[in-house]
Amino acid sequence: MSQGVQVVGLYVHELDEALTFYVNKLGLEKDNDVKQGDYRWLTVRVPGESVEISLETPGPPLHDEATAEQLRELITKGAMNGLVFLA
């Protein structure tokens, strides 16, 4: 039985650029930043909160190139899911 949300995924074009935005502009804190070969796993969170926001770039090992390209186009159009922050 599910008891809550721990991680929410958000696709971005570039991890370091997204990290700078979420930390320096929105005031979130970096949580996990793990490299596994060519794959990088990166999360941020609202200070004091437990829910992590996983910043992900489309591509291997999660997606083949055709799918990754479709996702990049949707990100560019603003058609992917977003987040709503409370002030």
Secondary structure, 3 states (H helix, E strand, C coil): CCCCCCEEEEECCCHHHHHHHHHHHCCCEEEEEEEECCEEEEEEECCCCCCEEEEECCCCCCCCHHHHHHHHHHHHHCCCCCCCCCC
